[in-house]
Amino acid sequence: MYGIINATSALGSDPQHISIEEVDSPSVIDTNRRSVTESCQKWKNDTFGHIICRAMPPGSKGRKEFLIVPLACLKGTKKFLHSEIAVPKITRNVDLIVVAQGIWEAVRAHDCHDPNSNFTTIQDDVIALLAVLSKSTRVVWRTSGFDAREGYKAHTLSMNRRAMDAIDYFDLPNFTYVDWGGAILPRCFGKDRISGDIKPHHGFEPRLVLIQMITNVVHQQHLACHNS
């Protein structure tokens, strides 16, 4: 998404004809991956590690930063949200928060395990905290994609369904989800999979689907707000 915004705003590209290089090159998708080069200086010593600030291109409207909080597990997300609700810093004045349920909850559950809780409780707590945050900020939950190995499929489907059911239960206007995992499921396994660089990652086309899904839901929220 950042690559598309950057291409159309900074380079003057036609949004109907953005090149793959502009949104899928290593300079776009691998920046900050192995070493952080765009760390937010104002939050350099934050408890949650390197908060990434990607500068928005000249001419873009509104806020001038695209913020990323790289937390691989929901237990970290829960701590982050508790901190932000108590004293808003990083989420203060943002237009949109996208929370991406991570594949690592299934593939590397041992790393995401919290000895003082369990996954379902943590997931419920995170969604409840996001419901509070959505009173002042639009929040979109992204369901997880799938590892290429089918052994993780059932757990991933289960955690995605639980999240969507919980968000439906809250039924809040500023809090919704995009079922990206469900949308790309037919292209996740065997010869039909659109693969990324490693088994848990997806290729270019599924990422474009995610961008379109988030764009659509934000647009719908915007229309609903102006028509109410």
C-alpha positions in Angstrom: 0.0 0.0 0.0 2.8 2.4 0.9 4.4 1.6 -2.5 1.2 2.5 -4.4 0.8 5.8 -2.5 4.5 6.7 -3.1 4.3 5.8 -6.8 1.2 7.9 -7.5 2.1 10.9 -5.3 5.8 11.3 -5.5 6.5 10.0 -9.0 3.4 11.2 -10.8 2.5 7.8 -12.0 -0.9 7.0 -13.5 -2.7 5.0 -10.8 -4.1 2.7 -13.5 -0.6 1.9 -14.7 1.7 1.5 -11.8 4.6 -0.7 -12.5 5.3 -3.9 -10.5 8.8 -2.5 -9.7 7.2 0.5 -7.9 5.3 -1.7 -5.5 7.1 -5.1 -5.3 10.8 -4.3 -5.5 13.1 -5.2 -2.6 13.5 -1.4 -2.0 9.8 -1.3 -1.1 9.0 -4.6 0.6 12.3 -5.4 2.3 13.1 -2.0 3.7 13.5 -2.3 7.5 13.3 -6.1 7.3 16.8 -7.1 8.3 17.9 -3.8 9.8 15.7 -0.8 10.6 16.6 2.3 8.5 13.4 4.3 9.1 13.2 4.2 12.9 11.0 6.9 14.4 13.4 9.1 16.3 10.7 10.5 18.6 9.9 7.0 19.9 13.5 5.7 19.6 13.5 4.3 23.2 10.0 3.0 23.2 9.2 -0.2 25.1 8.1 -1.9 21.9 11.3 -1.6 20.0 11.8 0.1 16.7 8.7 1.9 15.6 9.0 2.5 11.9 8.1 5.8 10.3 7.9 5.8 6.5 7.7 9.4 5.3 4.7 10.0 3.0 5.6 11.5 -0.3 5.4 15.3 -1.1 2.0 16.3 -2.1 0.1 13.6 -0.1 -2.8 14.9 2.0 -3.1 14.8 5.8 -0.6 13.1 8.0 3.0 12.8 6.7 3.9 9.4 8.2 3.1 5.8 7.5 3.6 4.1 10.9 4.5 0.4 11.4 4.7 -1.2 14.8 6.4 -4.6 14.0 4.9 -7.0 16.6 4.8 -10.6 15.5 2.5 -12.0 18.2 -0.8 -10.9 19.7 0.7 -10.9 23.2 2.9 -8.0 22.1 -0.1 -6.3 20.5 -2.1 -6.6 23.7 0.7 -4.9 25.7 1.0 -2.2 23.1 -2.7 -1.4 23.1 -2.9 -1.3 26.9 -0.1 1.3 26.8 -1.7 3.4 24.1 -5.2 3.4 25.7 -3.6 4.6 29.0 -1.4 7.3 27.4 -1.9 7.7 23.6 1.4 8.4 21.8 1.9 6.4 18.6 -1.8 6.0 17.9 -2.6 9.7 18.7 -4.2 11.5 15.7 -3.8 8.6 13.3 -6.5 8.2 10.6 -6.5 4.4 10.3 -5.1 1.5 12.3 -4.7 -1.9 10.5 -4.1 -4.8 12.8 -2.7 -7.8 10.9 -3.3 -11.2 12.6 0.0 -12.9 12.1 0.7 -16.4 10.6 3.3 -16.9 13.3 0.5 -17.5 15.9 0.0 -20.8 14.0 3.4 -21.6 12.6 5.5 -20.6 15.6 3.0 -20.8 18.4 5.8 -21.6 20.9 7.3 -18.2 20.3 3.9 -16.5 20.7 2.9 -18.4 23.8 2.3 -16.5 26.9 2.8 -18.6 30.1 0.3 -16.5 31.9 -2.6 -16.8 29.4 -3.7 -18.7 26.3 -4.2 -17.7 22.7 -8.0 -17.4 22.8 -8.0 -15.1 25.8 -5.3 -12.9 24.3 -7.1 -12.7 21.0 -10.3 -11.7 22.8 -8.5 -9.1 24.9 -6.9 -7.6 21.9 -10.2 -7.2 20.1 -11.8 -5.7 23.2 -9.0 -3.2 23.4 -9.4 -2.3 19.7 -13.1 -1.8 20.3 -12.2 0.9 22.9 -9.6 2.4 20.5 -12.2 2.5 17.7 -14.2 5.1 19.5 -11.7 7.7 18.2 -9.9 6.0 15.3 -11.0 3.7 12.5 -9.7 0.2 13.0 -9.5 -2.7 10.5 -8.5 -6.2 11.4 -6.8 -8.3 8.7 -7.3 -12.1 9.0 -4.2 -14.2 8.6 -3.0 -15.8 5.4 -1.9 -19.5 5.3 1.4 -21.3 5.5 2.1 -23.5 2.5 2.1 -26.5 4.8 -1.5 -27.7 5.2 -0.8 -28.9 8.8 -1.3 -25.3 10.0 -4.6 -24.8 8.0 -7.1 -25.8 10.7 -5.6 -23.6 13.4 -5.4 -20.6 11.1 -9.0 -21.0 10.0 -10.1 -21.3 13.6 -8.3 -18.1 14.8 -9.6 -16.1 11.8 -13.2 -17.2 12.4 -13.0 -16.4 16.1 -11.7 -12.9 15.4 -14.4 -12.1 12.9 -17.1 -13.5 15.2 -15.8 -11.3 18.1 -15.7 -8.2 15.9 -19.3 -8.9 14.6 -20.4 -9.2 18.3 -19.1 -5.7 19.1 -20.9 -4.3 16.0 -19.1 -0.9 16.0 -19.1 1.5 13.1 -15.4 2.3 13.2 -14.3 -1.3 13.8 -14.4 -3.9 11.0 -12.3 -6.6 9.3 -11.2 -7.8 6.0 -11.1 -11.6 5.6 -8.0 -11.6 3.5 -7.3 -15.2 4.5 -10.7 -16.3 3.2 -10.3 -14.4 0.0 -6.9 -16.0 -0.9 -7.6 -19.5 0.5 -8.1 -21.1 -3.0 -4.5 -20.0 -3.9 -2.8 -21.1 -0.7 -1.9 -24.7 -1.1 -0.2 -27.1 -3.5 0.2 -26.2 -7.1 -2.4 -23.4 -6.8 -0.4 -21.5 -4.2 1.0 -18.1 -5.1 4.2 -18.3 -3.1 6.3 -15.7 -1.4 10.0 -15.8 -0.4 9.4 -18.3 2.5 6.6 -20.9 3.2 4.5 -18.6 5.4 4.6 -15.7 2.9 2.4 -15.0 -0.1 3.4 -13.5 -3.4 2.6 -10.3 -5.2 -1.0 -11.0 -6.3 -2.4 -11.8 -2.8 -0.8 -8.7 -1.4 -2.6 -6.6 -4.1 -5.9 -8.3 -3.1 -5.2 -7.1 0.5 -4.6 -3.6 -0.6 -7.9 -3.6 -2.6 -9.8 -5.0 0.3 -8.6 -2.5 2.8 -9.1 0.4 0.3 -12.7 -0.8 -0.2 -13.6 -1.0 3.4 -12.1 2.4 4.2 -14.0 3.9 1.3 -17.2 2.4 2.5 -16.6 3.7 6.0 -15.9 7.2 4.6 -19.2 7.1 2.6 -21.2 5.9 5.6 -19.7 8.7 7.7 -20.7 11.4 5.2 -24.1 10.0 4.6 -25.1 9.7 8.2 
